[in-house]
Amino acid sequence: MPHRTRPMTALLLFTGLNAVLVSTITPVYDFVCFLPYWERRRERRRQEREAALAKGSGSA
């Protein structure tokens, strides 16, 4: 074997990395999901849907 394996170091590194990722997921999720862009996009899509429904029912 050309190099020595260090399972304890690898385990600690893996656990530490996972702890960092888990602790940062909530702020990232909140930032991405509650951006004003998504609120504006959802509102725009709702208005377009209502306009299409009104247009469709008006011509029938």
NUMAR-567254 format. One record per atom (N, C-alpha, C): x, y, z; residue number from 1; atom name; residue in one letter. Coordinates in nm, 2 decimals, padded with zeros to 4 digits. Each point is the difference from the previous one (the first is absolute). Example, Ala and Ser with C-alpha at 12.3 -4.5 7.8 and 13.67 -1.06 7.14 Angstrom:
<vonus>
<px=01.32 py=-00.57 pz=00.78 i=1 at=N aa=A>
<px=-00.09 py=00.12 pz=00.00 i=1 at=CA aa=A>
<px=00.09 py=00.12 pz=00.00 i=1 at=C aa=A>
<px=-00.04 py=00.11 pz=-00.07 i=2 at=N aa=S>
<px=00.09 py=00.11 pz=00.00 i=2 at=CA aa=S>
<px=-00.08 py=00.11 pz=00.08 i=2 at=C aa=S>
</vonus>
This chain:
<vonus>
<px=00.08 py=-00.12 pz=00.00 i=1 at=N aa=M>
<px=-00.08 py=00.12 pz=00.00 i=1 at=CA aa=M>
<px=00.09 py=00.12 pz=00.00 i=1 at=C aa=M>
<px=-00.02 py=00.10 pz=-00.09 i=2 at=N aa=P>
<px=00.09 py=00.11 pz=-00.01 i=2 at=CA aa=P>
<px=-00.02 py=00.10 pz=00.11 i=2 at=C aa=P>
<px=-00.11 py=00.01 pz=00.06 i=3 at=N aa=H>
<px=-00.02 py=00.10 pz=00.11 i=3 at=CA aa=H>
<px=-00.08 py=-00.07 pz=00.11 i=3 at=C aa=H>
<px=00.02 py=00.06 pz=00.12 i=4 at=N aa=R>
<px=-00.07 py=-00.05 pz=00.12 i=4 at=CA aa=R>
<px=-00.15 py=00.05 pz=00.00 i=4 at=C aa=R>
<px=-00.09 py=-00.09 pz=00.03 i=5 at=N aa=T>
<px=-00.14 py=00.04 pz=00.01 i=5 at=CA aa=T>
<px=-00.02 py=00.05 pz=00.14 i=5 at=C aa=T>
<px=-00.08 py=00.10 pz=00.02 i=6 at=N aa=R>
<px=-00.03 py=00.06 pz=00.13 i=6 at=CA aa=R>
<px=-00.16 py=00.01 pz=00.01 i=6 at=C aa=R>
<px=-00.06 py=-00.11 pz=00.04 i=7 at=N aa=P>
<px=-00.14 py=-00.01 pz=00.01 i=7 at=CA aa=P>
<px=-00.06 py=00.10 pz=00.10 i=7 at=C aa=P>
<px=00.07 py=00.02 pz=00.11 i=8 at=N aa=M>
<px=-00.06 py=00.09 pz=00.10 i=8 at=CA aa=M>
<px=00.00 py=00.15 pz=-00.05 i=8 at=C aa=M>
<px=00.11 py=00.04 pz=-00.07 i=9 at=N aa=T>
<px=00.00 py=00.13 pz=-00.05 i=9 at=CA aa=T>
<px=-00.11 py=00.02 pz=-00.11 i=9 at=C aa=T>
<px=-00.01 py=-00.10 pz=-00.08 i=10 at=N aa=A>
<px=-00.11 py=00.00 pz=-00.10 i=10 at=CA aa=A>
<px=-00.14 py=00.01 pz=00.06 i=10 at=C aa=A>
<px=-00.02 py=-00.07 pz=00.10 i=11 at=N aa=L>
<px=-00.13 py=00.00 pz=00.07 i=11 at=CA aa=L>
<px=-00.02 py=00.13 pz=00.06 i=11 at=C aa=L>
<px=00.10 py=00.06 pz=00.07 i=12 at=N aa=L>
<px=-00.02 py=00.13 pz=00.06 i=12 at=CA aa=L>
<px=-00.02 py=00.11 pz=-00.10 i=12 at=C aa=L>
<px=00.07 py=-00.01 pz=-00.11 i=13 at=N aa=L>
<px=-00.02 py=00.10 pz=-00.11 i=13 at=CA aa=L>
<px=-00.14 py=-00.01 pz=-00.06 i=13 at=C aa=L>
<px=-00.04 py=-00.12 pz=-00.02 i=14 at=N aa=F>
<px=-00.14 py=-00.03 pz=-00.06 i=14 at=CA aa=F>
<px=-00.10 py=00.05 pz=00.09 i=14 at=C aa=F>
<px=00.01 py=-00.03 pz=00.13 i=15 at=N aa=T>
<px=-00.10 py=00.05 pz=00.10 i=15 at=CA aa=T>
<px=00.00 py=00.15 pz=00.01 i=15 at=C aa=T>
<px=00.12 py=00.06 pz=00.01 i=16 at=N aa=G>
<px=00.01 py=00.15 pz=00.00 i=16 at=CA aa=G>
<px=-00.06 py=00.07 pz=-00.12 i=16 at=C aa=G>
<px=00.02 py=-00.06 pz=-00.11 i=17 at=N aa=L>
<px=-00.05 py=00.06 pz=-00.12 i=17 at=CA aa=L>
<px=-00.16 py=-00.01 pz=00.00 i=17 at=C aa=L>
<px=-00.05 py=-00.11 pz=00.04 i=18 at=N aa=N>
<px=-00.14 py=-00.02 pz=00.01 i=18 at=CA aa=N>
<px=-00.06 py=00.10 pz=00.10 i=18 at=C aa=N>
<px=00.06 py=00.02 pz=00.11 i=19 at=N aa=A>
<px=-00.05 py=00.09 pz=00.10 i=19 at=CA aa=A>
<px=00.00 py=00.14 pz=-00.05 i=19 at=C aa=A>
<px=00.10 py=00.04 pz=-00.08 i=20 at=N aa=V>
<px=00.00 py=00.13 pz=-00.06 i=20 at=CA aa=V>
<px=-00.12 py=00.02 pz=-00.10 i=20 at=C aa=V>
<px=-00.01 py=-00.10 pz=-00.08 i=21 at=N aa=L>
<px=-00.11 py=00.00 pz=-00.10 i=21 at=CA aa=L>
<px=-00.14 py=00.01 pz=00.06 i=21 at=C aa=L>
<px=-00.02 py=-00.08 pz=00.11 i=22 at=N aa=V>
<px=-00.13 py=00.00 pz=00.07 i=22 at=CA aa=V>
<px=-00.03 py=00.13 pz=00.06 i=22 at=C aa=V>
<px=00.11 py=00.06 pz=00.06 i=23 at=N aa=S>
<px=-00.03 py=00.13 pz=00.07 i=23 at=CA aa=S>
<px=-00.02 py=00.11 pz=-00.09 i=23 at=C aa=S>
<px=00.04 py=-00.01 pz=-00.13 i=24 at=N aa=T>
<px=-00.01 py=00.11 pz=-00.09 i=24 at=CA aa=T>
<px=-00.13 py=-00.02 pz=-00.09 i=24 at=C aa=T>
<px=-00.06 py=-00.11 pz=00.00 i=25 at=N aa=I>
<px=-00.11 py=-00.02 pz=-00.09 i=25 at=CA aa=I>
<px=-00.12 py=00.09 pz=00.03 i=25 at=C aa=I>
<px=-00.03 py=00.02 pz=00.12 i=26 at=N aa=T>
<px=-00.12 py=00.08 pz=00.04 i=26 at=CA aa=T>
<px=00.01 py=00.15 pz=-00.06 i=26 at=C aa=T>
<px=00.11 py=00.07 pz=00.03 i=27 at=N aa=P>
<px=00.01 py=00.14 pz=-00.06 i=27 at=CA aa=P>
<px=-00.01 py=00.00 pz=-00.15 i=27 at=C aa=P>
<px=00.07 py=-00.10 pz=-00.06 i=28 at=N aa=V>
<px=00.00 py=-00.01 pz=-00.15 i=28 at=CA aa=V>
<px=-00.14 py=-00.03 pz=-00.05 i=28 at=C aa=V>
<px=-00.07 py=-00.09 pz=00.06 i=29 at=N aa=Y>
<px=-00.14 py=-00.03 pz=-00.04 i=29 at=CA aa=Y>
<px=-00.09 py=00.12 pz=00.02 i=29 at=C aa=Y>
<px=00.01 py=00.07 pz=00.11 i=30 at=N aa=D>
<px=-00.08 py=00.12 pz=00.02 i=30 at=CA aa=D>
<px=00.03 py=00.11 pz=-00.10 i=30 at=C aa=D>
<px=00.13 py=00.02 pz=-00.03 i=31 at=N aa=F>
<px=00.04 py=00.10 pz=-00.10 i=31 at=CA aa=F>
<px=-00.06 py=-00.03 pz=-00.14 i=31 at=C aa=F>
<px=00.01 py=-00.13 pz=-00.04 i=32 at=N aa=V>
<px=-00.04 py=-00.04 pz=-00.13 i=32 at=CA aa=V>
<px=-00.15 py=00.00 pz=-00.01 i=32 at=C aa=V>
<px=-00.07 py=-00.05 pz=00.10 i=33 at=N aa=C>
<px=-00.14 py=-00.02 pz=-00.01 i=33 at=CA aa=C>
<px=-00.08 py=00.13 pz=00.02 i=33 at=C aa=C>
<px=00.05 py=00.09 pz=00.08 i=34 at=N aa=F>
<px=-00.07 py=00.12 pz=00.03 i=34 at=CA aa=F>
<px=00.05 py=00.13 pz=-00.06 i=34 at=C aa=F>
<px=00.07 py=-00.02 pz=-00.12 i=35 at=N aa=L>
<px=00.04 py=00.12 pz=-00.08 i=35 at=CA aa=L>
<px=-00.12 py=00.07 pz=-00.05 i=35 at=C aa=L>
<px=00.00 py=00.13 pz=-00.01 i=36 at=N aa=P>
<px=-00.11 py=00.07 pz=-00.06 i=36 at=CA aa=P>
<px=-00.02 py=-00.04 pz=-00.14 i=36 at=C aa=P>
<px=00.10 py=-00.04 pz=-00.07 i=37 at=N aa=Y>
<px=-00.02 py=-00.05 pz=-00.14 i=37 at=CA aa=Y>
<px=-00.11 py=-00.10 pz=-00.01 i=37 at=C aa=Y>
<px=00.01 py=-00.10 pz=00.09 i=38 at=N aa=W>
<px=-00.10 py=-00.11 pz=-00.01 i=38 at=CA aa=W>
<px=-00.14 py=00.05 pz=00.03 i=38 at=C aa=W>
<px=-00.01 py=00.10 pz=00.10 i=39 at=N aa=E>
<px=-00.13 py=00.05 pz=00.03 i=39 at=CA aa=E>
<px=-00.06 py=00.08 pz=-00.12 i=39 at=C aa=E>
<px=00.09 py=00.08 pz=-00.07 i=40 at=N aa=R>
<px=-00.05 py=00.07 pz=-00.12 i=40 at=CA aa=R>
<px=-00.04 py=-00.10 pz=-00.11 i=40 at=C aa=R>
<px=00.08 py=-00.10 pz=-00.01 i=41 at=N aa=R>
<px=-00.02 py=-00.10 pz=-00.11 i=41 at=CA aa=R>
<px=-00.13 py=-00.07 pz=00.02 i=41 at=C aa=R>
<px=-00.03 py=-00.04 pz=00.13 i=42 at=N aa=R>
<px=-00.12 py=-00.07 pz=00.03 i=42 at=CA aa=R>
<px=-00.12 py=00.09 pz=-00.02 i=42 at=C aa=R>
<px=00.01 py=00.13 pz=00.04 i=43 at=N aa=E>
<px=-00.11 py=00.09 pz=-00.02 i=43 at=CA aa=E>
<px=-00.03 py=00.02 pz=-00.15 i=43 at=C aa=E>
<px=00.11 py=00.02 pz=-00.08 i=44 at=N aa=R>
<px=-00.01 py=00.02 pz=-00.15 i=44 at=CA aa=R>
<px=-00.07 py=-00.12 pz=-00.06 i=44 at=C aa=R>
<px=00.04 py=-00.12 pz=00.04 i=45 at=N aa=R>
<px=-00.06 py=-00.12 pz=-00.06 i=45 at=CA aa=R>
<px=-00.15 py=-00.01 pz=00.04 i=45 at=C aa=R>
<px=-00.03 py=00.04 pz=00.12 i=46 at=N aa=R>
<px=-00.14 py=-00.01 pz=00.05 i=46 at=CA aa=R>
<px=-00.08 py=00.10 pz=-00.09 i=46 at=C aa=R>
<px=00.05 py=00.12 pz=-00.02 i=47 at=N aa=Q>
<px=-00.07 py=00.10 pz=-00.08 i=47 at=CA aa=Q>
<px=-00.02 py=-00.05 pz=-00.15 i=47 at=C aa=Q>
<px=00.11 py=-00.07 pz=-00.05 i=48 at=N aa=E>
<px=-00.01 py=-00.05 pz=-00.14 i=48 at=CA aa=E>
<px=-00.11 py=-00.11 pz=00.00 i=48 at=C aa=E>
<px=00.00 py=-00.08 pz=00.10 i=49 at=N aa=R>
<px=-00.10 py=-00.11 pz=00.00 i=49 at=CA aa=R>
<px=-00.14 py=00.05 pz=00.01 i=49 at=C aa=R>
<px=-00.02 py=00.10 pz=00.09 i=50 at=N aa=E>
<px=-00.14 py=00.06 pz=00.01 i=50 at=CA aa=E>
<px=-00.04 py=00.07 pz=-00.13 i=50 at=C aa=E>
<px=00.10 py=00.07 pz=-00.07 i=51 at=N aa=A>
<px=-00.03 py=00.06 pz=-00.13 i=51 at=CA aa=A>
<px=-00.04 py=-00.10 pz=-00.10 i=51 at=C aa=A>
<px=00.07 py=-00.11 pz=00.00 i=52 at=N aa=A>
<px=-00.03 py=-00.11 pz=-00.10 i=52 at=CA aa=A>
<px=-00.14 py=-00.06 pz=00.02 i=52 at=C aa=A>
<px=-00.03 py=-00.02 pz=00.13 i=53 at=N aa=L>
<px=-00.13 py=-00.05 pz=00.03 i=53 at=CA aa=L>
<px=-00.11 py=00.10 pz=-00.03 i=53 at=C aa=L>
<px=00.02 py=00.12 pz=00.03 i=54 at=N aa=A>
<px=-00.10 py=00.10 pz=-00.03 i=54 at=CA aa=A>
<px=-00.02 py=00.02 pz=-00.16 i=54 at=C aa=A>
<px=00.11 py=-00.01 pz=-00.07 i=55 at=N aa=K>
<px=00.00 py=00.01 pz=-00.15 i=55 at=CA aa=K>
<px=-00.08 py=-00.12 pz=-00.05 i=55 at=C aa=K>
<px=00.03 py=-00.12 pz=00.05 i=56 at=N aa=G>
<px=-00.06 py=-00.12 pz=-00.05 i=56 at=CA aa=G>
<px=-00.15 py=-00.01 pz=00.03 i=56 at=C aa=G>
<px=-00.04 py=00.05 pz=00.12 i=57 at=N aa=S>
<px=-00.14 py=-00.01 pz=00.04 i=57 at=CA aa=S>
<px=-00.08 py=00.11 pz=-00.07 i=57 at=C aa=S>
<px=00.07 py=00.11 pz=-00.04 i=58 at=N aa=G>
<px=-00.07 py=00.11 pz=-00.06 i=58 at=CA aa=G>
<px=-00.04 py=-00.03 pz=-00.15 i=58 at=C aa=G>
<px=00.08 py=-00.08 pz=-00.06 i=59 at=N aa=S>
<px=-00.03 py=-00.04 pz=-00.14 i=59 at=CA aa=S>
<px=-00.09 py=-00.12 pz=-00.02 i=59 at=C aa=S>
<px=-00.03 py=-00.06 pz=00.11 i=60 at=N aa=A>
<px=-00.08 py=-00.13 pz=-00.01 i=60 at=CA aa=A>
<px=-00.15 py=00.03 pz=00.00 i=60 at=C aa=A>
</vonus>
